């Protein structure tokens, strides 16, 4: 799955970006990195959060589970960024799952180490707050879409975001944007069921908006997808 620089679909939120090279090296020395396989769960709801995770390579999804077991993907994170930050403020308990969707290299910063790091480098604290603000706005936008937009509208929006197509830009093209994503993943991204997504994609395909290519979707008519996403 490709993703743009959008907090809901793939945050390029490097909170250490403002550090000078020597300070960055000092911070990196404090982070313990390990490789993890796809499917690794880093935290789950109601677990105590004493660590901040740094995504160096790979992809991680943040999601919630409904009582009947249906998943809603809140964010798909790509490097370099952090996750698990919300447990370090407030009550200290996670309220989401974080799961690797590909092989990853993840760093861990312990709570006490993070506190000293933020005191020593205020610019990291500012970048962290900015990132949390961006993610809060992204979640508010997602909730609004779930409440006010239909499945086809939400699906068009997600497909455009995954393809990295900016809002308001996009025309029919002989070289379509290709998104590699399963129907189940799309269902979890828009808060729907796989069967509903499959039907909506079938309707889009008949209308000439998308084309199925093996395990991918080619976005054919970007302008029409934009109009559908915008309601």
C-alpha positions as CSV (number, residue, x, y, z in Angstrom):
1,X,0.0,0.0,0.0
2,X,1.4,3.4,-1.0
3,X,0.6,6.3,1.2
4,X,1.0,10.1,1.1
5,X,2.4,12.4,3.8
6,X,-1.0,12.3,5.6
7,X,-1.4,11.5,9.3
8,X,-4.2,9.1,8.6
9,X,-2.5,7.1,5.9
10,X,1.2,7.4,6.4
11,X,2.8,10.0,8.7
12,X,6.3,11.1,7.8
13,X,6.5,12.5,11.4
14,X,10.2,12.5,12.2
15,X,10.2,14.3,15.6
16,X,14.0,14.5,15.5
17,X,14.3,16.3,12.2
18,X,15.2,19.7,13.7
19,X,18.2,18.3,15.7
20,X,21.7,19.2,14.7
21,X,23.7,16.1,13.4
22,X,25.7,15.7,16.7
23,X,22.4,15.9,18.7
24,X,20.7,13.5,16.4
25,X,23.5,11.0,16.8
26,X,23.2,11.4,20.6
27,X,19.5,10.7,20.5
28,X,19.8,7.7,18.2
29,X,22.3,6.2,20.6
30,X,19.5,6.2,23.3
31,X,17.1,4.3,21.0
32,X,17.2,0.5,21.1
33,X,16.4,-0.9,17.6
34,X,15.2,-4.4,16.6
35,X,13.8,-6.1,13.5
36,X,10.2,-7.5,13.7
37,X,8.2,-9.6,11.3
38,X,4.9,-8.7,9.7
39,X,2.0,-9.3,12.2
40,X,4.0,-8.3,15.3
41,X,1.7,-6.5,17.8
42,X,3.5,-3.7,19.7
43,X,0.7,-2.7,22.0
44,X,-3.0,-3.5,22.6
45,X,-5.8,-1.7,24.5
46,X,-5.5,-1.5,28.2
47,X,-1.8,-2.2,28.3
48,X,0.3,0.2,30.3
49,X,2.4,2.3,27.9
50,X,5.9,2.9,29.2
51,X,7.6,3.2,25.8
52,X,7.6,5.3,22.7
53,X,8.1,3.4,19.5
54,X,10.1,4.8,16.5
55,X,9.3,3.3,13.1
56,X,12.6,3.3,11.1
57,X,11.6,1.0,8.3
58,X,8.5,-0.9,7.3
59,X,4.8,-0.1,7.9
60,X,2.6,-0.2,11.0
61,X,-1.2,0.1,11.3
62,X,-3.0,1.6,14.3
63,X,-6.5,0.1,14.7
64,X,-9.4,-0.6,17.0
65,X,-11.6,-3.6,17.2
66,X,-15.4,-3.5,17.5
67,X,-17.1,-5.9,20.0
68,X,-18.1,-8.2,17.1
69,X,-14.5,-8.3,16.0
70,X,-14.6,-5.9,13.0
71,X,-11.4,-3.8,12.7
72,X,-11.2,-0.1,12.0
73,X,-7.8,1.1,10.8
74,X,-7.2,4.6,12.2
75,X,-3.7,5.2,10.7
76,X,-1.2,3.4,8.4
77,X,2.2,4.7,9.5
78,X,5.3,4.8,7.3
79,X,8.9,5.8,8.3
80,X,10.3,7.8,9.9
81,X,7.7,8.4,12.6
82,X,6.7,7.5,16.1
83,X,3.7,5.7,17.7
84,X,2.5,4.9,21.2
85,X,2.8,8.5,22.1
86,X,-0.7,8.9,23.5
87,X,0.0,6.4,26.3
88,X,2.7,8.7,27.6
89,X,0.2,11.5,28.2
90,X,-3.1,11.2,30.1
91,X,-3.9,7.9,31.8
92,X,-0.9,5.9,30.5
93,X,-3.0,3.1,29.0
94,X,-3.1,2.3,25.3
95,X,-6.5,2.3,23.7
96,X,-5.6,0.9,20.3
97,X,-3.7,-1.9,18.6
98,X,-0.4,-1.3,16.8
99,X,0.6,-4.0,14.4
100,X,3.3,-4.4,11.8
101,X,1.9,-4.9,8.3
102,X,5.4,-5.6,6.9
103,X,8.8,-6.5,8.2
104,X,9.9,-3.5,10.3
105,X,12.8,-2.0,12.2
106,X,11.4,-0.4,15.3
107,X,13.2,1.5,18.0
108,X,12.1,1.8,21.6
109,X,12.5,4.8,24.0
110,X,11.7,4.2,27.6
111,X,9.5,6.7,29.4
112,X,12.3,8.0,31.7
113,X,14.7,8.3,28.8
114,X,12.1,10.2,26.7
115,X,11.5,12.6,29.6
116,X,15.2,13.5,29.8
117,X,15.3,13.7,26.0
118,X,12.5,16.2,25.9
119,X,14.0,18.3,28.6
120,X,17.4,18.4,26.9
121,X,15.9,19.1,23.4
122,X,12.8,21.2,23.5
123,X,12.5,21.2,19.7
124,X,11.7,17.4,20.0
125,X,8.9,18.2,22.4
126,X,7.5,20.8,20.1
127,X,7.7,18.4,17.1
128,X,5.9,15.7,19.2
129,X,3.1,18.1,20.1
130,X,2.7,19.1,16.4
131,X,2.5,15.5,15.3
132,X,-0.1,14.7,18.0
133,X,-2.1,17.7,16.8
134,X,-1.9,16.6,13.2
135,X,-3.1,13.1,14.2
136,X,-6.0,14.5,16.2
137,X,-7.1,16.5,13.2
138,X,-6.8,13.4,11.0
139,X,-9.0,11.4,13.5
140,X,-11.6,14.2,13.6
141,X,-11.7,14.2,9.8
142,X,-12.0,10.4,9.7
143,X,-14.9,10.5,12.2
144,X,-16.7,13.1,10.1
145,X,-16.3,11.0,7.0
146,X,-17.7,7.9,8.8
147,X,-20.7,10.0,10.0
148,X,-21.5,12.0,6.9
149,X,-20.2,10.2,3.8
150,X,-21.4,7.0,2.0
151,X,-19.3,4.0,1.5
152,X,-18.5,4.9,-2.2
153,X,-17.5,8.4,-1.1
154,X,-15.2,7.1,1.7
155,X,-13.7,4.5,-0.6
156,X,-12.9,7.1,-3.3
157,X,-11.3,9.3,-0.7
158,X,-9.1,6.4,0.7
159,X,-8.1,5.3,-2.8
160,X,-7.0,8.8,-3.7
161,X,-5.1,9.2,-0.5
162,X,-3.3,5.9,-0.9
163,X,-2.4,6.8,-4.4
164,X,-1.0,10.2,-3.2
165,X,-3.3,12.2,-5.4
166,X,-3.8,15.7,-3.9
167,X,-7.4,17.0,-3.5
168,X,-8.5,18.9,-6.5
169,X,-5.9,17.4,-8.8
170,X,-6.5,14.5,-11.1
171,X,-7.7,13.8,-14.7
172,X,-8.3,10.6,-16.7
173,X,-4.9,9.2,-17.6
174,X,-3.4,6.6,-19.8
175,X,-0.9,5.8,-17.0
176,X,-3.2,5.3,-14.0
177,X,-2.1,5.4,-10.4
178,X,-1.9,1.9,-9.0
179,X,-2.8,1.0,-5.4
180,X,-1.9,-2.4,-4.0
181,X,-4.4,-3.1,-1.3
182,X,-6.9,-5.8,-0.5
183,X,-10.6,-5.4,-0.2
184,X,-10.3,-6.3,3.5
185,X,-7.7,-3.6,4.1
186,X,-10.0,-1.1,2.4
187,X,-12.9,-2.2,4.5
188,X,-10.9,-1.6,7.7
189,X,-9.7,1.8,6.5
190,X,-13.3,3.1,5.8
191,X,-15.1,1.3,8.6
192,X,-17.1,-1.0,6.5
193,X,-17.4,-4.7,5.5
194,X,-15.3,-6.5,2.9
195,X,-18.5,-7.6,1.0
196,X,-19.7,-4.0,0.9
197,X,-16.3,-2.7,-0.4
198,X,-16.2,-5.5,-3.0
199,X,-19.6,-4.4,-4.3
200,X,-18.6,-0.7,-4.3
201,X,-15.4,-1.5,-6.3
202,X,-17.5,-3.5,-8.7
203,X,-19.7,-0.4,-9.3
204,X,-16.6,1.8,-9.7
205,X,-15.1,-0.7,-12.2
206,X,-18.4,-0.7,-14.3
207,X,-18.4,3.1,-14.3
208,X,-14.8,3.2,-15.6
209,X,-13.3,4.7,-12.5
210,X,-11.0,1.9,-11.6
211,X,-9.5,-1.3,-13.1
212,X,-8.5,-4.5,-11.3
213,X,-4.9,-5.6,-12.0
214,X,-4.0,-8.8,-10.2
215,X,-3.7,-7.8,-6.5
216,X,-4.0,-4.1,-7.2
217,X,-6.4,-1.4,-8.3
218,X,-5.6,1.0,-11.1
219,X,-7.3,4.4,-10.7
220,X,-8.4,5.3,-14.2
221,X,-10.6,8.5,-13.8
222,X,-9.0,10.6,-11.1
223,X,-11.3,13.6,-11.8
224,X,-14.5,11.5,-11.3
225,X,-13.0,9.9,-8.2
226,X,-12.3,13.4,-6.8
227,X,-15.9,14.4,-7.4
228,X,-17.2,11.3,-5.7
229,X,-14.9,11.7,-2.7
230,X,-15.9,15.4,-2.3
231,X,-19.6,14.5,-2.3
